[in-house]
Amino acid sequence: MGYNEFLQAKAAIAPKFGGLDIDERELNPALKPHTRRMVAWGLNGGRRAWFASFGLHKTSTQLEAMRVIWRKTNKPVLIVIPLGVRREFITEAATRFTGKFSIDLRFIKSDAEIDGPAVYLTNYESVRDAKISPEQFEGVSLDEAAVLRGMGGTKTFRTFIRTFMDVPYRFVATATPSPNDYIELLSYAGFLDVMDIGQAKTRFFKRNSEKADNLTLMQHKEREFWLWVASWALFVTKPSDLDPTFSDEGYDLPPLDVRWHELPVDHLAGAGNERDGQGRMFRTATIDLSTMAREKRDSLPDRINKLMELRAEEPGAHRLIWHDLEAERNALERSIPNLATVYGSQDLDEREDLIGKFADGYIAELGAKPVMLGSGTNLQRHCAWSVFLGIGFKFNDFIQAVHRLRRFGQASAAVRLDLIYTEAEREVRRSLERKWRQHNEMVQKMIDIVKQYGLSEIAMQQALVRALGVERIEVKGGQYRIVHNDCVDETRRMADGSVQLIVTSIPFSTQYEYSPNYADFGHTDDDPHFWHQMGFLIPELLRVLEPGRIAAIHVKDRIVPGGINGFGFQTLSTLHCDCIREFQRHGFAYLGMKTITTDVVRENNQTYRLGWSEQCKDGSRMGCGVPEYLLIFRKPPTDRSNGYADNQVRKPKKEWDPEAKDWKNELGYSRARWQIDAHGYMRSSGDRSLLPGDMDGLEADQVYKVWKAYNLTAVYDFEHHVTIAENLEMSGRLPPTFMLLPPHSVHPEIWTDVARMLTINAEQARKGQEMHLCPLQYDIVDRAIAQYTEKGETVFDPFGGLMTVPFRAVKLGRKGVGVELNKGYFLDGVKYVEAAARHVTTPSLFDALDVEKAAA
């Protein structure tokens, strides 16, 4: 495969997973035309999602899909359902599936009840608690698959990802993918094995290097994201969304009559305290869980009174009363003696009996929690009035509860919805309304895609293939050449042996995507895919590097979440090992690596991997801080008899002349400097251990300097190190956001003094411009340039970013060459390099405070 073919193959379309080639005419004729279309589409893909609106026969869709797989393979299949939904499936199977299309439908709670091929039903709890072994089923469908929310943070999600990986046919069905957090869709894609969750994050979402999971859908990726989703998920609000010939008769949702009831609060009573214990003068708006819970508790009597006032409008009406707390249920039962309620500790059969009687009109009022009864049940035949005793931030629970009554088949002209909340909960109301709007917008986007491209993956893929290549831009001067282009294409244009040093920070595999162009190396599926693309570049780097010269490659291993690696705890990738292997495979000689220490406290604030609390809970699951590495590779010289480079990097010696009592070659390289550089060992005149009190009264920057000087001169004592840090903690001076007393190393291969803030990002922050995701520190670049080149030689960076390497090369009297695919980075980088070439004094880049503020 050539490079262009490799790039074209990156278009994100869900693959087919051994799908069954099904003709709609083979399917149950008792089903609606749109239902048969949905079933055929899902079976042809093998692993797909049905996001059909409430009342569009998701139950029949799943039953028919499982029936076909069961009949075609003669193996058992499984539908996993929420509690309280069993009745809907049993009724649907008995009503629509008869004759040769009949289904052997059985409800089970454990493996012991499985008896040969059939269509089995079970609850999520049975799978989560390992009572059901999914690997024995040929196909599975998750009804109301919203339980997969959590991206690996819930027991249910981790269990499903792990236990269903061997099931050939997988489906999910829900009406409400969360609108406020697009990334929820990735959990469905992960379960279906459509795309790795980490890969999808990189491909479509802007990453925050300070917060590992703070993701925003990139604006330039929005259309591509939805086209990709449409290749494996079907959004349907009415039959004609799939085919204009399908009739929408009977599928018009009744309008909602929404009535908000705001209750006043006493702003002086119960104002509470801030986190630091400072008392508040006034009651604040409810924005967090603790204040929400207190508000719910304090306002319960007033909310019950409002509910009773609403009931008095029509005492004999059928009503569904939603609540969230057990205290609310108890208050409801005391206030409404004839109210039937369902709750968690209730016997399952008793619960389902109550739900059935309410659905059939035998019970007038039912109280329930949305999290328990909100999914799957059809309650619209005898009720058109919902009352929410309170509101919360969980939009999915809310919208699911609303649509227990607002469904196709609702006999009333409108569905009444009363929502009771307090003045302190205005922010909660605004949040619900915003998410509701986003939900409608998201569904409309997907419907428009289906209408434009139909259900053809080929049409979607053609729409996704973006124009390959880049409109090349070159800016050059006497000391530099900066190019906007694909680095593979640009390096191929360069002459053999034309650079004397390569310094670059390669993309950290799929961790970040820097450009929407498919040529972006971060735009890859996984590590092998990334190194496949690197395989087009590395041979070119070897070719353009002068024989005997160095390629210094900056890398950092990536954190792999426990929900993705299958272990249940975070691990590390082996990026630096892979890099060594790949560069060696393409002809480079490996000389060694410099270890660049990082701040473990800052790292934990970004990834929550090394927390103090977690270490106290279980020290066995904690790794260590992730250093960065500068890998040193060498292109073999032409003459291999002595190992010297074709053009050696020479340093004039600075020698002491005892007769003249003066230095020869004052600017040269002395034996003394060589010895100190080689050993990296520093001495000072300290004649005792550093005492905790020695740091009293010192500012943080002074503490750091004193500690470093001591740490490099004394014999290291771990317990003494801890004692010094604990003394600072006792006085309230040990920062929780960065490591003030890191261990320092005297070894030259360990770099503990790299200034993390000294990057071009500091200048970008000062100007309010976009900062690079992974800026390369000046210290790293400067040391490599000084050690491996002479003045006037050329230094090359194929991943130029903000052009740190050419910028520093010019500053140090070398020539700089850089290539960058991201046009914004390229244009900003040009300015810095041009300024360096003109010897323009730029503002100090040690403005760490600006960087901290910009990154906050």
C-alpha positions, 0 to 999 in steps of 0.5 A, spaced: 500 500 500 502 506 498 502 512 502 496 516 498 492 509 499 494 509 506 491 516 507 485 514 503 483 508 508 483 513 514 476 515 512 471 513 518 466 508 517 463 503 521 465 496 518 461 490 517 461 484 522 460 478 518 453 481 517 447 477 515 445 479 508 437 479 509 432 481 504 426 485 508 421 480 504 424 475 509 422 478 515 416 478 519 410 481 515 406 483 521 411 488 523 411 495 520 415 497 514 420 501 517 421 496 523 423 491 517 428 496 514 431 497 521 432 490 522 435 489 515 440 494 516 442 492 523 443 485 521 447 487 515 452 490 519 452 485 524 453 490 530 449 496 530 445 501 534 438 503 533 436 510 536 429 510 535 424 515 538 419 513 543 414 508 540 417 506 534 417 499 535 424 498 538 421 492 542 419 488 535 426 490 532 430 487 537 425 481 537 425 480 530 433 481 529 434 476 535 429 471 531 433 471 525 439 470 528 436 464 532 433 461 526 439 462 522 445 459 526 440 455 531 444 458 537 441 461 543 441 469 543 439 474 548 436 481 549 438 484 556 432 489 559 431 494 564 427 492 570 420 492 569 420 491 561 419 484 561 411 485 560 412 489 554 417 484 550 412 478 552 406 481 550 409 484 543 412 477 542 405 474 543 401 479 539 406 480 533 410 474 532 405 468 530 406 462 525 412 461 522 415 467 525 413 465 532 419 466 538 421 461 543 421 467 548 424 465 555 426 469 561 432 467 565 436 469 571 442 465 571 446 460 566 442 454 570 436 456 566 439 456 559 436 450 555 438 450 548 437 455 542 432 460 544 431 467 544 432 469 552 430 475 556 434 477 562 435 483 566 442 487 566 443 486 574 444 478 572 449 480 567 453 485 571 453 480 577 456 474 573 449 470 573 449 470 566 455 468 561 454 472 555 460 468 551 455 462 550 450 467 546 451 468 538 447 475 538 445 480 544 441 486 544 441 491 549 434 494 550 435 501 553 442 501 552 443 508 556 446 503 562 453 503 558 454 511 560 460 512 564 466 511 559 469 505 563 467 509 570 461 504 572 461 497 573 456 495 568 460 498 562 467 495 564 463 488 565 459 489 558 465 491 554 469 485 557 464 479 557 461 481 550 467 481 546 466 474 544 459 475 542 459 475 534 452 479 533 451 485 538 446 491 538 444 497 542 437 500 542 435 506 546 431 513 544 435 518 548 443 518 547 445 524 551 445 530 548 450 534 553 455 529 553 457 527 545 462 522 548 457 518 551 456 515 544 463 512 544 461 508 549 456 505 545 461 504 539 466 501 544 461 496 546 459 494 539 467 494 537 466 499 532 472 504 534 476 504 540 474 509 545 481 512 546 482 512 538 475 516 537 477 521 543 483 523 539 479 523 532 474 527 534 475 531 540 479 537 542 484 534 548 486 538 554 493 536 556 491 539 563 485 535 564 485 528 561 478 527 559 475 534 558 473 533 551 470 538 546 467 536 539 472 539 534 468 544 530 471 542 524 470 535 525 463 535 527 460 533 520 465 527 520 463 525 527 456 525 525 457 521 518 461 516 522 455 515 527 450 514 522 454 509 519 453 504 525 447 508 529 440 509 526 436 515 528 429 515 527 423 519 529 418 517 524 417 512 519 418 517 513 425 519 516 427 512 513 423 512 506 419 518 504 414 512 502 413 510 509 406 512 512 407 517 518 400 516 520 399 514 527 406 516 529 405 524 531 407 525 538 402 529 542 404 536 544 407 537 551 403 542 556 409 543 560 408 547 566 413 550 571 412 551 578 417 555 582 417 555 589 420 561 593 425 560 598 428 564 605 434 566 602 437 568 609 435 561 612 439 555 611 445 559 607 450 554 609 458 555 609 463 555 603 468 549 603 473 553 607 468 554 613 466 561 611 459 562 613 454 565 607 450 571 608 445 568 603 442 562 600 446 560 593 443 557 587 444 550 587 450 547 583 453 541 586 450 535 589 451 536 596 447 543 596 442 540 591 440 534 596 440 539 602 435 543 598 431 537 596 430 536 604 429 543 606 423 544 601 420 537 601 414 540 605 413 545 600 413 541 594 408 536 597 403 542 598 404 544 591 403 537 589 396 536 593 394 543 590 395 540 583 391 534 585 386 538 587 384 541 580 382 534 578 382 529 584 380 523 580 385 523 574 390 518 573 397 521 574 404 518 574 408 522 580 416 522 579 420 522 585 428 521 586 429 520 594 426 515 599 424 521 603 420 523 598 416 516 597 415 516 604 412 523 604 408 521 598 405 515 601 403 519 607 400 524 603 396 520 598 393 514 601 391 510 595 398 512 591 401 505 589 409 506 589 414 502 586 421 501 589 428 498 589 427 493 595 420 491 593 419 484 590 420 484 582 413 480 581 409 485 586 413 491 582 411 488 575 404 487 577 403 494 580 406 497 573 401 492 569 395 494 573 397 502 572 398 501 565 391 497 564 388 503 568 386 499 574 390 504 578 389 511 578 396 514 581 403 511 581 409 513 584 416 511 582 423 514 580 425 515 573 431 511 574 427 505 576 421 506 571 423 511 566 425 506 561 422 502 556 415 501 559 408 503 555 404 507 560 400 512 555 394 508 554 390 510 561 394 516 563 396 523 560 399 527 566 406 527 569 408 530 575 415 531 577 416 532 585 423 535 584 428 536 578 435 534 577 441 534 572 440 527 569 437 529 563 436 522 560 432 519 566 428 526 565 426 525 558 425 517 559 420 519 564 417 524 560 416 519 554 413 514 558 406 518 557 408 522 551 408 516 546 405 514 539 398 511 541 397 516 547 389 517 547 389 524 549 390 530 545 396 533 549 400 530 555 401 535 561 407 535 565 408 539 571 415 540 574 416 543 581 422 546 583 425 551 588 427 558 586 434 556 588 434 550 583 433 555 577 440 553 574 437 546 574 431 548 570 436 552 565 440 545 565 434 541 563 432 546 558 439 546 555 440 539 554 433 538 551 434 543 546 441 539 544 437 533 544 432 535 539 438 538 535 442 532 535 437 528 533 435 532 527 442 532 525 442 525 524 435 525 521 438 530 515 444 525 514 439 519 513 435 523 508 441 525 504 445 519 504 440 513 506 443 507 509 448 506 504 455 506 508 458 507 501 455 514 500 457 516 507 464 514 506 465 517 499 462 524 503 468 523 508 474 522 504 477 529 504 481 532 499 488 529 500 494 533 500 496 540 502 496 547 499 504 547 500 507 554 503 514 555 504 517 561 508 525 561 508 531 566 509 538 565 510 538 561 516 531 558 516 526 554 511 519 553 514 514 549 510 506 548 511 506 541 508 505 533 510 512 532 513 512 525 509 511 529 502 516 534 504 521 530 507 521 526 500 523 533 497 529 534 501 536 532 498 540 526 501 544 528 507 542 535 507 541 536 515 546 535 520 541 533 526 534 531 527 530 534 533 523 532 534 517 530 538 513 525 534 506 525 536 505 520 542 501 515 537 493 516 537 494 521 543 492 527 540 490 529 533 493 536 531 490 537 524 483 535 521 487 533 515 488 525 514 495 526 514 496 527 521 499 522 525 495 522 530 489 521 526 490 513 526 486 507 529 491 504 534 499 503 535 500 499 529 496 503 525 501 509 527 507 506 526 505 504 519 504 511 518 511 512 521 514 507 517 513 512 511 517 517 514 523 514 518 526 511 512 526 518 509 529 521 515 535 516 515 536 518 508 536 526 509 540 525 515 548 526 514 552 519 515 554 519 522 549 524 525 544 524 530 536 524 530 534 526 537 527 523 538 522 526 544 517 521 546 512 520 552 509 513 554 501 514 554 496 512 560 491 507 558 485 507 562 483 501 565 476 500 562 480 500 555 485 495 557 481 490 560 485 490 567 480 495 570 486 499 572 490 504 568 497 502 565 502 505 561 503 504 553 510 502 551 511 508 546 518 509 547 520 502 546 516 501 540 520 507 537 526 504 539 524 498 535 521 502 529 527 506 528 532 500 529 528 496 524 529 502 519 536 502 519 538 507 525 543 505 530 540 506 538 545 510 542 541 511 549 536 515 552 536 521 556 530 521 562 527 527 563 523 527 570 516 530 570 512 533 576 508 527 579 503 532 583 501 535 576 501 529 573 496 526 578 492 533 577 491 531 570 490 524 570 488 522 577 492 516 576 497 517 582 492 520 588 494 520 595 487 518 597 488 512 592 495 510 594 492 510 602 486 505 599 490 500 595 498 501 594 498 495 589 494 499 584 499 505 583 504 506 578 509 512 578 510 518 575 511 518 567 518 521 565 519 523 558 525 521 554 530 523 549 532 517 545 538 518 541 539 515 534 545 515 529 545 514 522 551 509 521 557 513 517 559 511 510 566 509 513 565 504 519 572 502 520 572 507 526 565 510 527 567 517 526 561 521 522 563 523 515 563 530 518 565 530 525 562 535 530 569 538 533 570 542 539 576 546 540 579 544 547 580 550 552 587 548 555 591 551 561 598 554 559 602 553 565 608 557 562 603 563 560 599 562 566 593 563 561 588 559 558 589 557 550 582 558 546 578 561 552 572 560 548 573 552 547 571 546 551 576 544 557 578 538 560 574 540 567 568 542 563 568 535 560 569 531 566 563 535 570 559 534 564 560 527 563 559 525 570 553 530 571 556 531 578 555 537 583 558 538 590 557 544 595 560 545 602 554 543 606 557 539 612 551 537 615 544 534 613 539 539 611 534 540 617 526 542 617 527 548 620 532 551 615 526 552 610 522 556 615 520 563 612 522 561 605 518 562 599 516 556 594 521 558 589 527 559 594 525 552 598 525 549 591 532 551 590 535 550 597 532 543 596 535 541 589 542 544 592 542 539 598 539 533 594 544 533 589 550 534 594 548 529 600 547 522 600 540 521 599 536 519 605 528 517 603 526 518 610 529 524 611 526 527 604 519 525 607 521 528 613 522 535 610 516 534 606 512 533 612 514 539 615 512 543 610 505 540 610 505 541 617 506 549 616 501 549 610 506 550 605 506 543 601 502 545 595 497 540 592 498 542 585 505 541 583 511 537 587 515 542 590 521 537 593 522 532 587 528 527 587 534 530 583 539 526 580 546 527 579 546 522 573 547 525 566 542 521 563 537 523 568 534 530 566 531 533 572 532 541 571 528 541 565 524 548 565 517 545 564 514 552 563 520 555 558 516 553 551 513 557 546 506 556 549 508 562 554 509 567 548 502 564 545 499 565 552 501 572 553 498 573 546 492 570 547 493 565 541 492 557 541 497 553 545 500 547 542 498 541 545 505 538 547 510 543 547 517 542 547 521 545 552 527 549 550 532 546 555 531 539 551 532 542 544 538 547 546 542 541 549 541 537 543 543 542 539 549 544 543 552 537 543 551 534 537 552 540 532 557 546 530 555 553 528 552 554 521 549 546 521 542 545 519 537 542 524 531 539 522 524 538 525 519 534 521 513 535 526 515 543 527 509 545 531 510 552 533 517 551 530 521 551 537 526 547 534 528 552 528 527 558 533 532 555 538 537 553 532 537 560 529 538 563 536 544 558 537 547 560 530 545 554 526 540 553 520 533 551 522 528 547 518 521 545 520 515 542 517 508 543 520 501 540 517 497 545 522 496 551 518 495 555 525 501 553 528 505 554 522 503 561 521 505 563 529 511 559 528 514 563 522 513 569 526 518 566 532 523 564 527 523 570 523 524 574 529 530 570 531 533 571 525 532 578 525 535 578 532 529 581 535 529 581 542 522 577 544 519 578 551 521 574 556 518 567 555 519 565 563 512 568 564 509 562 568 504 565 571 501 567 564 501 560 562 498 557 568 492 562 567 491 560 560 491 553 562 486 554 567 
